[in-house]
Amino acid sequence: MRTISSRDEELLKCCYEHNFLLFDHVAEGFFEGKTYQSGWNRIRDLRELGLISCDTNAALGQRKVLRLTKEGEKYVQHLNPMPVRQRKTLSLATFEHDALLLSVRHRLMKLWDGRWIPEGALKKQDFVEVPDGIVVFSSGKRIAVEVERTPKGKARFMSLLDRWRTIDVLMVLYVVDSPKMFSILKSYLLEGPTDVAFGLVLWKDLKAGTPVVWTPGEPIDLFSVRTL
């Protein structure tokens, strides 16, 4: 009988916390430096164990979407995961955002010694504005992470910025996937509250290295340190 490794358990927990994984997430988050086939072989093993499913969705560009089966959910429950509601179906409207968020999570967790708390595990009564995720460091300091792919109206976004004033985080880090979004958010943040630390980084730069983070004040070298 195939045994389940600690890496398998982390993979299953991540799938539980985000409701899905793409194989790119498996490769970048759990099989970095390994061959493409080694990752797929392990997914095949987890499928044969009845813990994970793999389906191709035409609406998602024929990409293979990995999800926990009912047995997979039961297995993860024994690992004491953060409570996240398991959705029967994925939202096509937010799928690209959610897929990018998973990639951002994996990248940040390679750079920082912190713990990722996903949006689904954050209690809304504790947050006036619930972020896409929070990184918690051993010091107790927290960085909220927001992935932005499409522009919100300025009035709405400025209202959201103001709501961060009541939340105890070291910084709100915005990750965007296009120069256009970088320019738009930069202009908004320059007009935002001055008593909240906001940072902005382009995903392609973060994916490739350790860029300095743009802020309304001075740029910050945030990714060259392991902990805060």
C-alpha positions as CSV (number, residue, x, y, z in Angstrom):
1,M,0.0,0.0,0.0
2,R,1.3,3.5,-0.9
3,T,2.2,5.6,2.1
4,I,1.3,9.3,2.4
5,S,4.3,11.5,3.0
6,S,4.4,14.8,4.9
7,R,4.7,16.5,1.5
8,D,1.6,14.8,0.4
9,E,-0.2,16.0,3.5
10,E,0.9,19.6,2.9
11,L,-0.3,19.3,-0.7
12,L,-3.7,18.0,0.4
13,K,-4.0,20.7,3.1
14,C,-3.2,23.4,0.5
15,C,-5.8,22.0,-1.8
16,Y,-8.3,22.0,1.1
17,E,-7.5,25.6,2.1
18,H,-8.0,26.9,-1.5
19,N,-10.6,24.4,-2.7
20,F,-8.4,23.4,-5.7
21,L,-4.9,23.2,-7.2
22,L,-3.7,23.3,-10.7
23,F,-0.7,21.2,-11.6
24,D,1.4,24.3,-11.9
25,H,0.8,24.9,-8.2
26,V,1.8,21.3,-7.5
27,A,5.0,21.7,-9.4
28,E,6.0,25.1,-8.0
29,G,4.9,24.5,-4.5
30,F,5.8,20.9,-3.8
31,F,8.1,19.6,-6.6
32,E,10.4,22.5,-7.3
33,G,13.7,21.1,-8.8
34,K,12.0,17.8,-9.6
35,T,11.0,16.5,-13.0
36,Y,7.5,17.2,-14.4
37,Q,6.8,13.5,-14.4
38,S,7.6,13.0,-10.8
39,G,4.9,15.5,-9.8
40,W,2.3,13.8,-12.0
41,N,3.3,10.4,-10.7
42,R,2.5,11.5,-7.2
43,I,-0.8,13.0,-8.2
44,R,-1.6,9.7,-9.9
45,D,-0.8,7.9,-6.6
46,L,-3.1,10.3,-4.6
47,R,-5.8,9.7,-7.2
48,E,-5.5,6.0,-6.9
49,L,-5.7,6.3,-3.1
50,G,-9.0,8.1,-3.7
51,L,-7.9,11.3,-2.0
52,I,-7.9,13.7,-5.0
53,S,-9.6,14.1,-8.3
54,C,-8.3,15.5,-11.6
55,D,-10.7,17.0,-14.1
56,T,-10.3,19.0,-17.3
57,N,-12.6,22.0,-17.6
58,A,-13.2,23.5,-21.0
59,A,-14.2,26.8,-19.5
60,L,-10.8,27.0,-17.8
61,G,-8.8,26.5,-21.0
62,Q,-8.6,22.7,-20.7
63,R,-6.4,23.0,-17.6
64,K,-6.5,20.1,-15.2
65,V,-8.1,21.1,-11.9
66,L,-7.2,19.0,-8.8
67,R,-9.8,18.9,-6.0
68,L,-10.1,16.8,-2.9
69,T,-12.6,13.9,-2.9
70,K,-14.8,13.3,0.1
71,E,-12.2,10.8,1.3
72,G,-9.6,13.4,0.8
73,E,-11.6,15.9,2.8
74,K,-11.9,13.4,5.6
75,Y,-8.2,12.7,5.6
76,V,-7.3,16.4,5.8
77,Q,-9.7,16.9,8.7
78,H,-7.5,14.5,10.7
79,L,-4.5,16.9,10.1
80,N,-6.3,19.8,12.0
81,P,-6.4,22.2,9.0
82,M,-7.7,25.7,9.3
83,P,-11.4,25.6,8.8
84,V,-12.3,26.5,5.2
85,R,-15.7,25.8,3.7
86,Q,-15.5,23.4,0.8
87,R,-17.4,24.6,-2.2
88,K,-19.2,22.1,-4.5
89,T,-18.3,24.2,-7.6
90,L,-15.6,26.7,-8.3
91,S,-16.4,30.2,-9.3
92,L,-15.4,30.8,-13.0
93,A,-15.6,34.6,-12.3
94,T,-12.8,34.5,-9.7
95,F,-10.9,31.5,-10.9
96,E,-8.0,33.4,-12.5
97,H,-7.6,35.5,-9.4
98,D,-7.7,32.5,-7.2
99,A,-5.2,30.6,-9.3
100,L,-2.8,33.6,-9.2
101,L,-3.3,33.9,-5.5
102,L,-2.1,30.3,-5.0
103,S,1.1,31.0,-7.0
104,V,1.7,34.2,-4.9
105,R,1.3,32.1,-1.8
106,H,3.8,29.5,-2.9
107,R,6.3,32.2,-3.9
108,L,6.0,34.1,-0.6
109,M,6.3,31.0,1.4
110,K,9.6,30.3,-0.3
111,L,10.9,33.7,0.6
112,W,9.5,34.1,4.1
113,D,9.5,32.0,7.3
114,G,5.9,32.6,8.1
115,R,2.5,30.9,8.2
116,W,-0.1,31.5,5.5
117,I,-3.7,32.0,6.6
118,P,-6.1,31.8,3.7
119,E,-9.0,34.1,3.2
120,G,-11.5,31.2,3.9
121,A,-10.0,30.7,7.4
122,L,-10.2,34.4,8.4
123,K,-13.1,35.3,10.5
124,K,-15.1,38.2,9.1
125,Q,-16.0,39.5,12.5
126,D,-12.3,40.1,13.1
127,F,-11.7,41.9,9.8
128,V,-13.5,44.9,8.5
129,E,-11.8,44.1,5.2
130,V,-10.9,40.4,4.7
131,P,-7.7,40.1,2.7
132,D,-6.9,37.3,0.2
133,G,-4.5,35.9,2.8
134,I,-2.3,36.9,5.7
135,V,1.3,35.9,6.4
136,V,2.0,35.6,10.2
137,F,5.6,35.6,11.4
138,S,6.9,34.1,14.6
139,S,7.2,37.6,16.0
140,G,3.4,38.0,15.7
141,K,3.8,40.6,12.9
142,R,1.4,40.2,10.0
143,I,1.3,41.2,6.4
144,A,-2.0,41.1,4.5
145,V,-1.8,40.0,0.9
146,E,-4.1,41.2,-1.8
147,V,-4.0,40.1,-5.4
148,E,-5.6,42.5,-7.9
149,R,-6.1,41.6,-11.5
150,T,-8.9,44.0,-12.5
151,P,-9.4,47.7,-11.6
152,K,-12.1,48.7,-9.1
153,G,-13.7,52.1,-9.4
154,K,-11.5,54.7,-7.6
155,A,-14.2,55.7,-5.1
156,R,-14.7,52.0,-4.1
157,F,-11.0,51.3,-3.8
158,M,-10.3,54.4,-1.8
159,S,-13.1,53.3,0.6
160,L,-11.5,49.9,1.0
161,L,-8.1,51.5,1.7
162,D,-9.6,53.5,4.5
163,R,-11.0,50.4,6.1
164,W,-7.5,49.0,6.6
165,R,-7.0,51.7,9.3
166,T,-8.8,49.5,11.8
167,I,-6.8,46.3,11.1
168,D,-3.6,45.4,12.9
169,V,-1.2,44.5,10.1
170,L,2.4,45.6,9.5
171,M,1.6,46.2,5.8
172,V,-1.0,45.5,3.1
173,L,0.9,44.1,0.2
174,Y,-0.8,44.4,-3.2
175,V,0.4,42.0,-6.0
176,V,-0.7,42.9,-9.5
177,D,-0.2,41.0,-12.8
178,S,0.1,43.8,-15.3
179,P,1.9,47.2,-15.6
180,K,-1.4,48.8,-16.2
181,M,-2.8,47.6,-12.9
182,F,0.5,48.6,-11.2
183,S,0.0,52.2,-12.5
184,I,-3.6,52.3,-11.5
185,L,-3.0,51.1,-7.9
186,K,0.1,53.3,-7.5
187,S,-2.1,56.3,-8.2
188,Y,-4.7,55.2,-5.7
189,L,-2.2,54.3,-3.0
190,L,-0.6,57.7,-3.3
191,E,-3.9,59.2,-2.3
192,G,-4.6,56.6,0.4
193,P,-4.4,56.9,4.2
194,T,-0.9,57.8,5.4
195,D,-1.2,55.9,8.7
196,V,-1.4,52.5,6.9
197,A,1.6,50.9,5.3
198,F,0.8,49.9,1.7
199,G,3.1,48.1,-0.6
200,L,2.9,47.2,-4.3
201,V,4.8,44.7,-6.5
202,L,4.4,43.3,-10.0
203,W,3.9,39.6,-10.1
204,K,6.4,38.9,-12.9
205,D,9.1,40.6,-10.8
206,L,8.2,38.7,-7.6
207,K,8.0,35.4,-9.5
208,A,11.5,35.9,-11.0
209,G,13.3,37.3,-8.0
210,T,13.3,39.6,-4.9
211,P,12.2,43.0,-6.1
212,V,12.0,46.0,-3.9
213,V,8.4,46.8,-2.9
214,W,7.0,50.2,-4.1
215,T,5.4,52.2,-1.3
216,P,3.9,55.7,-1.2
217,G,7.1,56.6,0.7
218,E,10.4,54.9,0.2
219,P,10.9,51.6,-1.6
220,I,11.3,48.7,0.9
221,D,13.6,45.7,0.5
222,L,10.9,43.3,1.9
223,F,11.9,40.0,0.3
224,S,15.5,39.7,1.1
225,V,14.8,38.9,4.8
226,R,13.3,35.6,6.0
227,T,11.3,36.9,8.9
228,L,10.0,40.2,10.3
